[in-house]
Amino acid sequence: MDQPGFKKAALFNQLIDNKSVEMEVENMAVMLHRRGEMVYATGVYCPHAEVRLDPRNTAGDLIICKAHGYRSNIKTGECLEEPDMKLNTFPTVVEDGVVWIKF
């Protein structure tokens, strides 16, 4: 990877399509969401009440907070219930079978 600031996050073939997984990258907890050939990265806390999100609570491109049912888009970070709030999202690149993330 020749782009500055990107950190190795995972091997692409270890991520299951249409599934999300929580992991640590450089001592930071993140979620990786594979959707087809793309991988999206988000923070692990709901922007509404800072409740830790569960990667099993995804439906399509949405992750749903178990505390209050708030839904956030894993691609954009947009919170459907409170448009002013955003789930943290991070740029990703898949190159040579490796997923890279930039914080």
N, CA, C and O atoms as a GROMACS GRO file, in nm:
protein
  412
    1MET      N    1   0.086  -0.118   0.000
    1MET     CA    2   0.000   0.000   0.000
    1MET      C    3   0.090   0.123   0.000
    1MET      O    4   0.174   0.140   0.089
    2ASP      N    5   0.073   0.206  -0.098
    2ASP     CA    6   0.158   0.324  -0.108
    2ASP      C    7   0.085   0.454  -0.073
    2ASP      O    8   0.138   0.562  -0.097
    3GLN      N    9  -0.035   0.442  -0.016
    3GLN     CA   10  -0.108   0.562   0.026
    3GLN      C   11  -0.080   0.588   0.174
    3GLN      O   12  -0.098   0.499   0.256
    4PRO      N   13  -0.037   0.709   0.208
    4PRO     CA   14  -0.002   0.737   0.347
    4PRO      C   15  -0.122   0.729   0.441
    4PRO      O   16  -0.234   0.764   0.405
    5GLY      N   17  -0.095   0.682   0.561
    5GLY     CA   18  -0.196   0.679   0.666
    5GLY      C   19  -0.281   0.553   0.672
    5GLY      O   20  -0.358   0.536   0.767
    6PHE      N   21  -0.270   0.464   0.574
    6PHE     CA   22  -0.351   0.343   0.575
    6PHE      C   23  -0.282   0.234   0.656
    6PHE      O   24  -0.160   0.217   0.650
    7LYS      N   25  -0.362   0.159   0.732
    7LYS     CA   26  -0.313   0.049   0.816
    7LYS      C   27  -0.376  -0.081   0.768
    7LYS      O   28  -0.491  -0.083   0.726
    8LYS      N   29  -0.300  -0.188   0.775
    8LYS     CA   30  -0.353  -0.319   0.736
    8LYS      C   31  -0.458  -0.362   0.837
    8LYS      O   32  -0.433  -0.364   0.957
    9ALA      N   33  -0.578  -0.397   0.786
    9ALA     CA   34  -0.688  -0.433   0.875
    9ALA      C   35  -0.719  -0.582   0.873
    9ALA      O   36  -0.739  -0.642   0.978
   10ALA      N   37  -0.724  -0.643   0.754
   10ALA     CA   38  -0.765  -0.784   0.743
   10ALA      C   39  -0.732  -0.836   0.604
   10ALA      O   40  -0.700  -0.760   0.513
   11LEU      N   41  -0.742  -0.966   0.591
   11LEU     CA   42  -0.735  -1.027   0.459
   11LEU      C   43  -0.876  -1.033   0.404
   11LEU      O   44  -0.968  -1.077   0.473
   12PHE      N   45  -0.894  -0.989   0.281
   12PHE     CA   46  -1.027  -0.981   0.220
   12PHE      C   47  -1.098  -1.115   0.222
   12PHE      O   48  -1.217  -1.122   0.252
   13ASN      N   49  -1.027  -1.222   0.189
   13ASN     CA   50  -1.092  -1.354   0.179
   13ASN      C   51  -1.132  -1.411   0.316
   13ASN      O   52  -1.200  -1.514   0.321
   14GLN      N   53  -1.091  -1.348   0.424
   14GLN     CA   54  -1.135  -1.393   0.557
   14GLN      C   55  -1.265  -1.325   0.599
   14GLN      O   56  -1.326  -1.364   0.699
   15LEU      N   57  -1.308  -1.226   0.524
   15LEU     CA   58  -1.434  -1.158   0.553
   15LEU      C   59  -1.546  -1.223   0.473
   15LEU      O   60  -1.529  -1.252   0.354
   16ILE      N   61  -1.658  -1.246   0.538
   16ILE     CA   62  -1.772  -1.314   0.473
   16ILE      C   63  -1.864  -1.208   0.414
   16ILE      O   64  -1.898  -1.110   0.480
   17ASP      N   65  -1.904  -1.230   0.288
   17ASP     CA   66  -1.991  -1.134   0.221
   17ASP      C   67  -2.121  -1.115   0.298
   17ASP      O   68  -2.180  -1.212   0.348
   18ASN      N   69  -2.165  -0.991   0.308
   18ASN     CA   70  -2.287  -0.950   0.378
   18ASN      C   71  -2.282  -0.975   0.528
   18ASN      O   72  -2.386  -0.987   0.593
   19LYS      N   73  -2.163  -0.983   0.583
   19LYS     CA   74  -2.144  -0.997   0.727
   19LYS      C   75  -2.057  -0.882   0.778
   19LYS      O   76  -1.982  -0.820   0.702
   20SER      N   77  -2.067  -0.858   0.905
   20SER     CA   78  -1.986  -0.755   0.971
   20SER      C   79  -1.910  -0.820   1.085
   20SER      O   80  -1.956  -0.918   1.144
   21VAL      N   81  -1.794  -0.766   1.114
   21VAL     CA   82  -1.709  -0.822   1.219
   21VAL      C   83  -1.640  -0.707   1.292
   21VAL      O   84  -1.600  -0.607   1.231
   22GLU      N   85  -1.626  -0.723   1.423
   22GLU     CA   86  -1.550  -0.626   1.502
   22GLU      C   87  -1.408  -0.676   1.517
   22GLU      O   88  -1.386  -0.796   1.538
   23MET      N   89  -1.313  -0.586   1.507
   23MET     CA   90  -1.172  -0.622   1.526
   23MET      C   91  -1.094  -0.502   1.575
   23MET      O   92  -1.144  -0.389   1.577
   24GLU      N   93  -0.970  -0.526   1.614
   24GLU     CA   94  -0.880  -0.418   1.654
   24GLU      C   95  -0.777  -0.397   1.545
   24GLU      O   96  -0.717  -0.492   1.495
   25VAL      N   97  -0.758  -0.272   1.510
   25VAL     CA   98  -0.654  -0.234   1.415
   25VAL      C   99  -0.573  -0.124   1.481
   25VAL      O  100  -0.625  -0.017   1.513
   26GLU      N  101  -0.444  -0.151   1.502
   26GLU     CA  102  -0.358  -0.052   1.567
   26GLU      C  103  -0.418  -0.005   1.700
   26GLU      O  104  -0.421   0.114   1.729
   27ASN      N  105  -0.465  -0.100   1.781
   27ASN     CA  106  -0.523  -0.072   1.913
   27ASN      C  107  -0.652   0.008   1.909
   27ASN      O  108  -0.691   0.068   2.009
   28MET      N  109  -0.719   0.009   1.795
   28MET     CA  110  -0.848   0.078   1.784
   28MET      C  111  -0.954  -0.022   1.742
   28MET      O  112  -0.937  -0.094   1.643
   29ALA      N  113  -1.065  -0.027   1.816
   29ALA     CA  114  -1.175  -0.116   1.781
   29ALA      C  115  -1.252  -0.056   1.664
   29ALA      O  116  -1.290   0.061   1.666
   30VAL      N  117  -1.274  -0.137   1.561
   30VAL     CA  118  -1.350  -0.096   1.442
   30VAL      C  119  -1.437  -0.212   1.398
   30VAL      O  120  -1.418  -0.326   1.441
   31MET      N  121  -1.533  -0.180   1.312
   31MET     CA  122  -1.612  -0.285   1.247
   31MET      C  123  -1.584  -0.280   1.099
   31MET      O  124  -1.579  -0.173   1.038
   32LEU      N  125  -1.566  -0.398   1.042
   32LEU     CA  126  -1.552  -0.411   0.897
   32LEU      C  127  -1.678  -0.478   0.846
   32LEU      O  128  -1.725  -0.576   0.903
   33HIS      N  129  -1.732  -0.424   0.737
   33HIS     CA  130  -1.856  -0.472   0.679
   33HIS      C  131  -1.829  -0.506   0.532
   33HIS      O  132  -1.810  -0.416   0.451
   34ARG      N  133  -1.828  -0.633   0.499
   34ARG     CA  134  -1.807  -0.670   0.358
   34ARG      C  135  -1.941  -0.674   0.286
   34ARG      O  136  -2.036  -0.738   0.330
   35ARG      N  137  -1.946  -0.603   0.175
   35ARG     CA  138  -2.063  -0.601   0.088
   35ARG      C  139  -2.013  -0.622  -0.055
   35ARG      O  140  -1.968  -0.528  -0.120
   36GLY      N  141  -2.021  -0.747  -0.101
   36GLY     CA  142  -1.968  -0.780  -0.233
   36GLY      C  143  -1.818  -0.765  -0.235
   36GLY      O  144  -1.747  -0.822  -0.152
   37GLU      N  145  -1.769  -0.688  -0.330
   37GLU     CA  146  -1.624  -0.666  -0.343
   37GLU      C  147  -1.577  -0.546  -0.261
   37GLU      O  148  -1.458  -0.514  -0.260
   38MET      N  149  -1.669  -0.479  -0.192
   38MET     CA  150  -1.636  -0.361  -0.112
   38MET      C  151  -1.632  -0.397   0.037
   38MET      O  152  -1.702  -0.486   0.083
   39VAL      N  153  -1.548  -0.325   0.110
   39VAL     CA  154  -1.543  -0.337   0.255
   39VAL      C  155  -1.555  -0.196   0.313
   39VAL      O  156  -1.482  -0.106   0.273
   40TYR      N  157  -1.648  -0.179   0.405
   40TYR     CA  158  -1.671  -0.051   0.471
   40TYR      C  159  -1.624  -0.064   0.616
   40TYR      O  160  -1.633  -0.171   0.675
   41ALA      N  161  -1.576   0.045   0.671
   41ALA     CA  162  -1.527   0.045   0.809
   41ALA      C  163  -1.601   0.152   0.889
   41ALA      O  164  -1.620   0.264   0.844
   42THR      N  165  -1.642   0.113   1.009
   42THR     CA  166  -1.712   0.207   1.098
   42THR      C  167  -1.656   0.195   1.238
   42THR      O  168  -1.583   0.102   1.272
   43GLY      N  169  -1.694   0.292   1.319
   43GLY     CA  170  -1.667   0.284   1.462
   43GLY      C  171  -1.757   0.180   1.525
   43GLY      O  172  -1.842   0.122   1.458
   44VAL      N  173  -1.738   0.157   1.653
   44VAL     CA  174  -1.813   0.052   1.723
   44VAL      C  175  -1.920   0.107   1.817
   44VAL      O  176  -1.988   0.030   1.885
   45TYR      N  177  -1.934   0.240   1.823
   45TYR     CA  178  -2.029   0.299   1.916
   45TYR      C  179  -2.140   0.374   1.841
   45TYR      O  180  -2.113   0.446   1.745
   46CYS      N  181  -2.261   0.355   1.886
   46CYS     CA  182  -2.377   0.426   1.831
   46CYS      C  183  -2.358   0.576   1.853
   46CYS      O  184  -2.320   0.618   1.962
   47PRO      N  185  -2.385   0.658   1.751
   47PRO     CA  186  -2.368   0.802   1.769
   47PRO      C  187  -2.472   0.863   1.862
   47PRO      O  188  -2.456   0.977   1.906
   48HIS      N  189  -2.579   0.790   1.892
   48HIS     CA  190  -2.686   0.843   1.976
   48HIS      C  191  -2.650   0.840   2.124
   48HIS      O  192  -2.656   0.944   2.190
   49ALA      N  193  -2.614   0.724   2.175
   49ALA     CA  194  -2.593   0.712   2.319
   49ALA      C  195  -2.463   0.644   2.355
   49ALA      O  196  -2.444   0.599   2.468
   50GLU      N  197  -2.370   0.634   2.257
   50GLU     CA  198  -2.240   0.572   2.281
   50GLU      C  199  -2.251   0.427   2.331
   50GLU      O  200  -2.164   0.380   2.404
   51VAL      N  201  -2.356   0.358   2.291
   51VAL     CA  202  -2.372   0.216   2.322
   51VAL      C  203  -2.290   0.137   2.220
   51VAL      O  204  -2.291   0.169   2.102
   52ARG      N  205  -2.221   0.035   2.266
   52ARG     CA  206  -2.140  -0.048   2.176
   52ARG      C  207  -2.232  -0.125   2.081
   52ARG      O  208  -2.325  -0.192   2.125
   53LEU      N  209  -2.204  -0.113   1.953
   53LEU     CA  210  -2.284  -0.180   1.850
   53LEU      C  211  -2.244  -0.326   1.838
   53LEU      O  212  -2.129  -0.362   1.866
   54ASP      N  213  -2.338  -0.409   1.796
   54ASP     CA  214  -2.314  -0.552   1.778
   54ASP      C  215  -2.308  -0.579   1.628
   54ASP      O  216  -2.404  -0.550   1.557
   55PRO      N  217  -2.197  -0.634   1.577
   55PRO     CA  218  -2.186  -0.658   1.433
   55PRO      C  219  -2.292  -0.754   1.380
   55PRO      O  220  -2.316  -0.759   1.259
   56ARG      N  221  -2.356  -0.830   1.467
   56ARG     CA  222  -2.462  -0.922   1.422
   56ARG      C  223  -2.593  -0.848   1.396
   56ARG      O  224  -2.686  -0.905   1.339
   57ASN      N  225  -2.601  -0.722   1.439
   57ASN     CA  226  -2.724  -0.643   1.422
   57ASN      C  227  -2.720  -0.559   1.295
   57ASN      O  228  -2.755  -0.441   1.297
   58THR      N  229  -2.678  -0.620   1.186
   58THR     CA  230  -2.680  -0.549   1.059
   58THR      C  231  -2.792  -0.606   0.972
   58THR      O  232  -2.825  -0.725   0.978
   59ALA      N  233  -2.848  -0.517   0.891
   59ALA     CA  234  -2.951  -0.556   0.795
   59ALA      C  235  -2.922  -0.477   0.668
   59ALA      O  236  -2.948  -0.356   0.662
   60GLY      N  237  -2.867  -0.544   0.568
   60GLY     CA  238  -2.826  -0.474   0.447
   60GLY      C  239  -2.714  -0.376   0.480
   60GLY      O  240  -2.610  -0.415   0.532
   61ASP      N  241  -2.737  -0.248   0.449
   61ASP     CA  242  -2.636  -0.145   0.474
   61ASP      C  243  -2.659  -0.072   0.605
   61ASP      O  244  -2.598   0.032   0.629
   62LEU      N  245  -2.746  -0.125   0.691
   62LEU     CA  246  -2.776  -0.060   0.818
   62LEU      C  247  -2.725  -0.143   0.934
   62LEU      O  248  -2.728  -0.266   0.931
   63ILE      N  249  -2.678  -0.073   1.037
   63ILE     CA  250  -2.647  -0.138   1.164
   63ILE      C  251  -2.743  -0.077   1.265
   63ILE      O  252  -2.764   0.044   1.268
   64ILE      N  253  -2.802  -0.163   1.348
   64ILE     CA  254  -2.908  -0.122   1.439
   64ILE      C  255  -2.858  -0.132   1.583
   64ILE      O  256  -2.806  -0.236   1.625
   65CYS      N  257  -2.875  -0.025   1.657
   65CYS     CA  258  -2.833  -0.022   1.798
   65CYS      C  259  -2.935  -0.097   1.882
   65CYS      O  260  -3.055  -0.074   1.873
   66LYS      N  261  -2.885  -0.187   1.965
   66LYS     CA  262  -2.973  -0.268   2.048
   66LYS      C  263  -3.039  -0.188   2.161
   66LYS      O  264  -3.141  -0.232   2.216
   67ALA      N  265  -2.984  -0.073   2.197
   67ALA     CA  266  -3.038   0.003   2.309
   67ALA      C  267  -3.168   0.076   2.272
   67ALA      O  268  -3.267   0.067   2.345
   68HIS      N  269  -3.168   0.148   2.160
   68HIS     CA  270  -3.284   0.231   2.127
   68HIS      C  271  -3.334   0.210   1.984
   68HIS      O  272  -3.428   0.277   1.942
   69GLY      N  273  -3.272   0.118   1.911
   69GLY     CA  274  -3.318   0.089   1.776
   69GLY      C  275  -3.271   0.188   1.670
   69GLY      O  276  -3.320   0.185   1.557
   70TYR      N  277  -3.179   0.276   1.705
   70TYR     CA  278  -3.130   0.371   1.607
   70TYR      C  279  -3.056   0.296   1.496
   70TYR      O  280  -2.981   0.202   1.522
   71ARG      N  281  -3.079   0.340   1.372
   71ARG     CA  282  -3.019   0.275   1.256
   71ARG      C  283  -2.921   0.370   1.188
   71ARG      O  284  -2.952   0.486   1.162
   72SER      N  285  -2.800   0.317   1.161
   72SER     CA  286  -2.698   0.397   1.093
   72SER      C  287  -2.653   0.324   0.967
   72SER      O  288  -2.642   0.201   0.966
   73ASN      N  289  -2.628   0.401   0.862
   73ASN     CA  290  -2.581   0.347   0.736
   73ASN      C  291  -2.431   0.321   0.745
   73ASN      O  292  -2.354   0.411   0.778
   74ILE      N  293  -2.389   0.197   0.717
   74ILE     CA  294  -2.247   0.163   0.731
   74ILE      C  295  -2.160   0.226   0.622
   74ILE      O  296  -2.038   0.235   0.637
   75LYS      N  297  -2.222   0.271   0.513
   75LYS     CA  298  -2.145   0.332   0.404
   75LYS      C  299  -2.123   0.481   0.427
   75LYS      O  300  -2.015   0.534   0.397
   76THR      N  301  -2.223   0.549   0.480
   76THR     CA  302  -2.218   0.695   0.493
   76THR      C  303  -2.208   0.743   0.638
   76THR      O  304  -2.167   0.856   0.663
   77GLY      N  305  -2.245   0.657   0.732
   77GLY     CA  306  -2.250   0.696   0.873
   77GLY      C  307  -2.380   0.764   0.912
   77GLY      O  308  -2.402   0.791   1.030
   78GLU      N  309  -2.467   0.792   0.814
   78GLU     CA  310  -2.591   0.863   0.841
   78GLU      C  311  -2.680   0.785   0.938
   78GLU      O  312  -2.701   0.665   0.921
   79CYS      N  313  -2.730   0.855   1.039
   79CYS     CA  314  -2.824   0.798   1.135
   79CYS      C  315  -2.965   0.832   1.086
   79CYS      O  316  -2.998   0.950   1.071
   80LEU      N  317  -3.047   0.733   1.061
   80LEU     CA  318  -3.179   0.756   1.004
   80LEU      C  319  -3.273   0.827   1.102
   80LEU      O  320  -3.361   0.901   1.059
   81GLU      N  321  -3.256   0.805   1.230
   81GLU     CA  322  -3.345   0.866   1.329
   81GLU      C  323  -3.303   1.010   1.364
   81GLU      O  324  -3.387   1.094   1.395
   82GLU      N  325  -3.175   1.037   1.360
   82GLU     CA  326  -3.121   1.170   1.395
   82GLU      C  327  -3.018   1.210   1.289
   82GLU      O  328  -2.900   1.180   1.306
   83PRO      N  329  -3.060   1.276   1.182
   83PRO     CA  330  -2.967   1.309   1.073
   83PRO      C  331  -2.845   1.391   1.115
   83PRO      O  332  -2.744   1.392   1.045
   84ASP      N  333  -2.853   1.461   1.230
   84ASP     CA  334  -2.737   1.540   1.277
   84ASP      C  335  -2.626   1.450   1.330
   84ASP      O  336  -2.510   1.492   1.336
   85MET      N  337  -2.660   1.329   1.367
   85MET     CA  338  -2.562   1.236   1.423
   85MET      C  339  -2.504   1.149   1.314
   85MET      O  340  -2.573   1.111   1.219
   86LYS      N  341  -2.377   1.117   1.328
   86LYS     CA  342  -2.310   1.031   1.229
   86LYS      C  343  -2.230   0.924   1.301
   86LYS      O  344  -2.158   0.950   1.397
   87LEU      N  345  -2.244   0.802   1.252
   87LEU     CA  346  -2.158   0.692   1.294
   87LEU      C  347  -2.022   0.718   1.231
   87LEU      O  348  -2.013   0.753   1.113
   88ASN      N  349  -1.916   0.700   1.308
   88ASN     CA  350  -1.782   0.719   1.252
   88ASN      C  351  -1.759   0.620   1.138
   88ASN      O  352  -1.785   0.501   1.153
   89THR      N  353  -1.711   0.670   1.026
   89THR     CA  354  -1.674   0.586   0.913
   89THR      C  355  -1.529   0.617   0.876
   89THR      O  356  -1.479   0.726   0.902
   90PHE      N  357  -1.463   0.519   0.816
   90PHE     CA  358  -1.322   0.534   0.781
   90PHE      C  359  -1.301   0.486   0.638
   90PHE      O  360  -1.362   0.387   0.596
   91PRO      N  361  -1.215   0.554   0.562
   91PRO     CA  362  -1.185   0.510   0.425
   91PRO      C  363  -1.117   0.373   0.426
   91PRO      O  364  -1.037   0.343   0.514
   92THR      N  365  -1.150   0.293   0.328
   92THR     CA  366  -1.088   0.162   0.312
   92THR      C  367  -1.045   0.144   0.167
   92THR      O  368  -1.099   0.205   0.075
   93VAL      N  369  -0.946   0.058   0.149
   93VAL     CA  370  -0.899   0.018   0.017
   93VAL      C  371  -0.873  -0.132   0.023
   93VAL      O  372  -0.815  -0.182   0.120
   94VAL      N  373  -0.916  -0.204  -0.081
   94VAL     CA  374  -0.882  -0.345  -0.093
   94VAL      C  375  -0.780  -0.354  -0.205
   94VAL      O  376  -0.806  -0.317  -0.319
   95GLU      N  377  -0.661  -0.404  -0.170
   95GLU     CA  378  -0.552  -0.413  -0.266
   95GLU      C  379  -0.478  -0.544  -0.246
   95GLU      O  380  -0.433  -0.575  -0.136
   96ASP      N  381  -0.465  -0.620  -0.354
   96ASP     CA  382  -0.393  -0.748  -0.349
   96ASP      C  383  -0.442  -0.839  -0.238
   96ASP      O  384  -0.362  -0.904  -0.170
   97GLY      N  385  -0.573  -0.842  -0.218
   97GLY     CA  386  -0.633  -0.931  -0.119
   97GLY      C  387  -0.622  -0.884   0.025
   97GLY      O  388  -0.654  -0.959   0.118
   98VAL      N  389  -0.578  -0.759   0.045
   98VAL     CA  390  -0.564  -0.703   0.179
   98VAL      C  391  -0.657  -0.583   0.192
   98VAL      O  392  -0.668  -0.501   0.101
   99VAL      N  393  -0.724  -0.574   0.308
   99VAL     CA  394  -0.810  -0.459   0.338
   99VAL      C  395  -0.728  -0.360   0.421
   99VAL      O  396  -0.672  -0.395   0.525
  100TRP      N  397  -0.722  -0.238   0.372
  100TRP     CA  398  -0.649  -0.129   0.440
  100TRP      C  399  -0.750  -0.027   0.489
  100TRP      O  400  -0.850  -0.002   0.422
  101ILE      N  401  -0.723   0.032   0.606
  101ILE     CA  402  -0.812   0.131   0.665
  101ILE      C  403  -0.731   0.253   0.704
  101ILE      O  404  -0.615   0.243   0.745
  102LYS      N  405  -0.795   0.370   0.691
  102LYS     CA  406  -0.729   0.495   0.730
  102LYS      C  407  -0.810   0.561   0.841
  102LYS      O  408  -0.930   0.583   0.829
  103PHE      N  409  -0.739   0.592   0.951
  103PHE     CA  410  -0.804   0.658   1.065
  103PHE      C  411  -0.786   0.808   1.056
  103PHE      O  412  -0.834   0.882   1.143
   0.00000   0.00000   0.00000
